């Protein structure tokens, strides 16, 4: 080897592996030191240990062989990354000669140290001979390596005690001799005593003493963990972020809290540990040893498991903890499904107490994710399926969405399949599936559902014998199902068994059971049923007492207070119906009021209750009837607003028995109380609520700009976002995505409501978007009176809204609602028969029916128009039919009589007045407002006579009709106006939608099809895809003015919501076309269609009478033509309707 031993210099580099501390403390870092001579040593930088317990220092040192004949290499653990106190804890130490170092040449080699906890620490060293430096000392310590420096040995008492404490603690852990622990604690305590609060090493002294005490506590050799925890807490307070030792101080406190919880089961400790881990983990780089320990089985996983075992708590504090725990579980963490479920339980418990739908939606979202993380074969899949189904069923009860109920049943069936006969939770799945089927029975009335539910409940009860912890629940639920079946079948044995089971369940439930109030309420209901059957007063008295007890058990905003009020009014109403005590009626009405107004219960239950209130108040003649109707409309409005799609709004509107007649029943009630103004307001508010909601989001706000320039912009923007959310949600089929969309929609509607509230704060806009008052609605009669025809089960009558002054009531004593339904059916049969007759044959049945309309409906109205309002003949009137009146051709009323003096025929309605229709007064007002903003006219005629295969017969006369329309329009509009015809292959769904957006007038000639079950799927037949009503409704058509619909079925109404008029006519109203006509061809076949030139005669007269003043003139002319045809042929009234 070149050179003598006096002149050799080496460069030493090294990395470490398997570096564990004998004391088992978590080090802040690891360093190595080499003794240079008797006074000096070299110390590497302190490097953080990697997750595999290795260290890469990246340091090198140049040493001279004459410094010492041999080297002493020491590996030490430092418990501080910042200011270090003492030398730390020795991990390993070796003596070796220079020759041993140089024997390996330039190749790296491992230097193994004595074992620590059964594993040999090692250093991987690399030695290289380098040239001597001019200045040896400078050469020894490379100035480019800031981590390499000579350090004088400091002999001070604090350092000696600290190092002695580390040595004694290591000896205690390796030898398990308690005296070593006592000595270590003494040394560290002496250090702390010499490092007061102001001392820079105070936090280090606190930490060393606390760690020694904690290690002794873990081994059961020390007891006072509270002092230890306080020491760690004080140290952490002295090391705030970004102190280099903040992270390790966090971990130390977390470990102390976890151990105290482990031994003493203190919930506060494990909660705090979770919060600290939530703060700690983002500060620990992925590859570090500290992170590997923190995320291990005894670290954060222990905390997660223990938090998951904490009892369910609906407090905001507990929900925050559950969110923290979930964030501690990344997507691939094995405990994430459990954490998701626990958070879901907490937020659903808060929903159960406070009724916030956001909590329930969040619970469903979390449980969907839990199910997605547990595929088929996962041990916990049955649990997560069951819990998701429970949440969906809760949302069904709160919001009434049928899809939630169907999905819940499907999930419960799958969970039951995964729980065979011997499964410990099979009784739970049997019970839950029974509950879901009972809910479906209540909703749809299939007796098989409740029979199956009872069978499932009986099976679950057999799995819960006396003494079983769930027996009380199984008894209660079986009783409830029997009670429900009794309400349907009135088999007294079901009721008697239900009461016995309720009583047994109630005896088993302790007084503080969170669901005991439900036992009380359901037993109360069963006793009321028996009271109505036997009239034993003690039953109803007990029922009232039980309800009062349930109220005492619930806080004022608990959602289930609604049911307490519900059952209490049931009891008072039952007693009133038997004993007829007015005090009972007053108490029943008051509880109706409380149940209907309870703010934390979902709208479906409140709506059902207020509908029943209105019905009972009508029967009893109570003065609160109008209040009930008014509240019902308010609830309906709020409920429909929660639905994010157009189709789901219709589902919401049709889900309640008896709701379809509410507008006319409310108006009838107001009429009977001589409050005609309120009758007009109520019938307007109650009709067309789905459409009213859609129009709100496109309400013009120009008038606001002068009062506050920023409000109109903000309101328009949020309205647009709500409208867009409504449209996008209609295309979502994935249930989880639909839930997220619903939550976003609700967030937007909350912002929209806040914007509306801000507008209403302006003095001139206090009624912005509120239901219009009579004074506002009277603007509809500006060009002639509006006649509202009300068909209610309680009375049929008409209200005439004049141009000024109070409305006029026109009783129709000769006709009742049942008569109108018969009249409608007779018209349908007469039309069907007439379609088979020769055009020249007399239509006697139709003549009789039109005479009935004149005599019993329109003649009393005409008398008021002529003799009270003094309305001149040929003036214009608007008919606004409701309910059954919408299916009657009122404008075709005709006496078919000769005048008494035989001077001619008695005039019919169309001879006396020009009739038009409006679906609501608001629609007429809006149309006129929009006419003030007319744009240059443009016209498109869309015809599809050759639909695709399977879409209907060819319509051979469509092309002739389009050619005629083109000629007529050419005479009406200026030469510069755009006129377009789309037919054949160009008449596609996309082409039609584009044309609707770009033009003010449209003529549509094609097949039309009404879908009575799903009205939004009603459509016009195009070349490729159907043009559905939903397609048109979702498009913003700001230029639309006039639509002529020459298509089948475009006047057919929707039987579930007749006042919504879900046909092509109302669709055009919704898209803000100012006016419309439709040629309604009743499937006559090509002979009739061709004979009438596809409606060309009506088309010609319509467009011939049109002018630039308004599209309504064309509507007038068409109505006039219609009347002429009726007189001449007597059949075409059902072919052409306006």
Buried (B, 14 or more C-beta within 10 A) or exposed (E): EEEEEEEBBBBBBBBBBBBBBBBBBBBBBBBBBBBBEEEBBBBBBBBBBBBEBBBBBEBBBBBBBBBBEEBBBBBBBBBBBBEBBBBBBBBBBBEEEBEBBBEBEEEEBEBEBEEBEEEEBBBBBBBBBEEEBEEEEEBBBBEEBEBBEBEEEEEEEBBBBBBBBBBBBBBBBBEEBEEBBBBBBBBBBBBBEBBEEEBEBBBBBBBBBBBBBBBBBBEEBBEEBEEBBBBBBBBBEBBEEEBBBBBBBBBBBBBBBBBBBBBEEBBEBBBBBBBBBBBBBEBBEEEBBBBBBBBEEEBBBBBBBBBBEBEEBBEEEBBEBBBBBBBBBEEEBEBBBBBBBBBBBBBBBBBBBBBBBBBBBBBBBBBBBBBEBBEEEBEBBBBBBBBBBBBBBBBBBBBBBBBBBBBBBBBBBBBBEBBEEEBEBBBBBBBBBBBBBBBBBBBEEEEEBBBBBBBBBBBBBEBBEEEBEBBBBBBBBBBBBBBBBBBEEEEEEBBBBBBBBBBBBBEBBEEEBEEBBBBBBBBBBBBBBBBBEEEEEEBBBBBBBBBBBBBEBBEEEBBBBBBBBBBBBBBBBBBBBBEEEEEBBBBBBBBBBBBBBBEBBBBBBBBBBBBBBBBBBBEBEBEBBBBBBBBBBBBBBEBBBBBBBBBBBBBBBBBBEBBBBBBBBBBBBBBBEEBBBBBBBBBBBBBBBBBBBBBBBBEEBEEBEEEBEEBBEBBBEBBEBBBBBBBBBBEBEEBBEBBBBBBBBBEBBEBBBEBBEBBBEEEEBEEBBEBBBBEBBBBBBEBBBBBBBBBBBBBBBBBBBBBEEEBBBBEBEEBBBEBBBEBBEBBEEBBEEBBEEEEEEEBEBBBEBBBBBBBBBBBBBBEBBBEEBEBEEEBBBBBBBBBBBBBBBBBBBBBBEEEEEEEEEEBBBBBBBBBBBBBBBBBBBBBBEBBEEBEEBBBBBBBBBBBBEEBBEEBEBBBBBBBBBBEBBEEBBEEEBEBBBBBBEBBBBEBBBBBBBBBBBBBBBBBBBBBEEBBBBBBBBBBBBBBBBBBBBBBBBEBBBBBBBBBBBBBBBBEBBBBBBBBBBBBBBBBBBBBBBBBBBBEBEEEBBBEBBBBBBBBBBBBEBBEEEBBBBBBBBBBBBBBEBBBEBBBBBBBBBB
